[in-house]
């Protein structure tokens, strides 16, 4: 008989969007093993979102690859002290692989890629570089492999994967509208023009044009969102909107508060960024703009919301795969209006 799984460590320690796309994996594991103590290893940057995930019981902070060796040793010691029965690494690096090997976790599972796989005694061949399915499904496959190896029946998970209490969100929306002199009866369309350098993006003029064309026959207020270092680009978009109802939301209170604001959006528009994937995890309607580059397609980085709540746009086949200026904004406006606001005319 195989030993019971009481303590499991799951690792996704890269960027925000990548981490958000691991939420279904965490939820599947928790649904399938309700009594398991589930710990996530994440960087400091995504700690708040890990703590907001109901499936995660504990969080360990990864000091990162640039941290001195003393901090790497402390990480190994902390992992060892937890006496995990199993670990699943959704994104594998040699540094983390060695730490897990040194911690002597009995069951260690990771994708069968790169030199890091030598530190794992269980591997799953995935070939993610082919981008044949969404990133979250690759994550889910690793969790399902763990469950299968321990003869545990997999229980499904469904959106929303991230939730906040409705009264908290409703009050936050009311306060936001009041403070920004927005009509609380109008839909709020969030536009996040920043990308943090992680994705090809529309130009400022394209975002402004999209908002203005949508506003031609739809009453709504635009909320231009910005992370800590993205205020200048948000101001540029806002300046192009002139007299149209709009406000800038500059996120300076952390990711959890930003996510609570995103929750009351009626639509979230951006390139393939971390905030777009937060919106997807909340099952907020999204319109995402992607390149056709194989490693960055709308299929590979599909948001987590239900099919009725997502749209994706990419450059046409006749144009270069990274040419975001080739995206037909007028067509995007028509599709957004038809999918999300057809009953608002």
Protein Blocks (a to p, Z undefined) as FASTA:
>chain_A
ZZddfbdcdddfbdfklmmmmmmmmmmmmmmmmmbccdddddfklmmmmmmpmkbmbdcd
debjkbcfklmmmmmmmmmmnopabdcdfbdcfklmmmmmmnopabacdddedjklmmpc
bdcdfklmnopacfklmmmmmmmmmmmmnopacddddddfbdcdfklmmmmmmmmmmmno
pafkbccddddfbgnhpaccddfklmmmmmmmmmmmpccdddddddfklmmmmmmmmmmn
mmaccdddddfebjklmmmmmmmpcbdcddddfklmmmmmnopacdddddfbfklcfklm
gcfbdfklcccddddfkbcfklmklpcfklmmmmmmmmmmmmmZZ
